[in-house]
Amino acid sequence: MVATIQLDTKSPGALEFVSRKAGNGIHLHRHGLAESCLALVDERVLDRQCLAQCLTAYGIGKEILSFGSIEEWRHQEIALSTSAILLNVGSRKVTDARTGSEIADLVNEAHPVPVVILADTDDLEQILKALNYGAKAYIPSSIRFEICVEAVNLVLAGGTFVPASSVLAQHKAIDTGVDMTRPMASVFTERQEEVVQALRRGKANKIIAHELNLRESTVKVHIRNIMKKLKATNRTEVVYKLNEMFPGAQMLSRSS
């Protein structure tokens, strides 16, 4: 069954939304548009339906196909004519292994079709991680909708978009003397952070002492102070809490 919402079709800027079921997705388009479309992937039904209608209403200039998952998108033949894929991760963090893997796999599978990440956070670490995975834009929900539309259009034209506010915040942090190369600087001293990174790799006290040129007794003192700051009772709990508090630092430690 086809449902049509018609708004003043006689005026030049008239919109005629036509929606029809496509699997579990909703297909919204305006008459007379090109066959290529934007694929919107969002597991939240209400969010993706509202976003699809808003993108159409704001004149994105492309048909919108919305899907509840990447797997759902894969099974649609229309995916072959996709101009861009908008993946809404919501409150999930790009630095989380599962979400990051999902983005990386989608970018590789969709290439050369650009992938745009929509998210609730504008944290620069998340943005840079998304770009590192190959996304062409990162659009936080804090920006105005017309900017969102312009960002998508920029990507369709071959550009890359990141929110300026996040870059400026990073610049301000650097200007005020925050050491951005040490993600744990707000919690630990430089030496404690070195011990922390060794703990996360599962190294014994004797090995840590040798690598950091410290006495083993000094390493034990550092570990006690680290446990006290984290309110942890053992080394395993220390690592668990660190992984929760500093997921980005976790990635750095794994790659080092």
Residue, then its C-alpha position, 0 to 999 in steps of 0.5 A: m500500500v502506498a501512502t502519499i502526503q501532499l503539500d501544496t503541489k501547485s507552488p514551485g517549492a511544493l513537496e510531495f512525499v511518497s512513502r512505501k515499505a522497502g523491507n523494514g525501511i521507509h522510502l521517501h522521495r519527491h517526484g522528478l528526482a534522480e534515481s540515486c538515493l541516500a541510504l539512512v541507517d539507524e536502528r531507532v525507528l522513530d529517529r530514522q523516520c523523522l530524519a528521513q522526512c526532515l532531509t526530504a523537507y529541507g530539500i536534500g535533493k535525493e531520494i531517502l531510503s531508511f534502514g534499521s541496520i547495515e544488514e538490511w541495507r545490504h539486501q536492497e538492490i537499490a543500494l547499488s545506486t546509493s550516492a551516500i550512506l548516512l550511518n546514525v550511531g546515536s550515543r554509541k562511541v566510535t572508539d568502541a571496538r564494535t562500533g568502529s569495526e562496523i564503520a570500517d566494514l561499511v566504508n570498505e564495502a560501500h567504497p567508493v560511495p561516501v559514508v557519513i557518520l551522525a552521532d550525539t557527541d561532538d568529541l574530537e577523539q570520536i570525530l578523528k577516529a571516524l575519519n580514520y576509519g574512512a568516513k567522509a563526514y562526522i555530523p553531531s546532533s548539536i548542529r542546526f539541521e540546515i548545516c547538516v543538509e549542507a554537510v551532506n551536500l558537501v560530501l556528495a560534491g566530494g568534500t569532507f565535513v567536521p564540526a568547527s566547534s570541536v576543532l576550536a575546542q581542541h585548539k583552545a585546550i592546546d592554548t591553555g596548556v593541556d597535554m593532549t598527547r597524554p590522555m590520562a594527564s588529568v588523573f595520573t602523573e607522567r610516571q604513573e601513566e607509564v606504569v598504567q600502560a605497562l599494567r594494561r599490557g599485563k606486565a609483572n612488577k619486575i619487568i615494569a621496573h626494568e623497562l622504566n629503570l625503577r626499583e621494584s619497590t618504587v613500582k609497587v608504590h606507584i601501583r598502590n597510588i594508582m589503585k587508590k586513585l581509581k578505588a580499585t582493589n587489585r590489578t585486574e580491576v585497575v585495568y577494567k576501570l582504565n578501559e572504561m575511563f580511557p577507551g582511546a588511550q586503550m587503543l594507543s596502548r594496544s598499538s604501542 
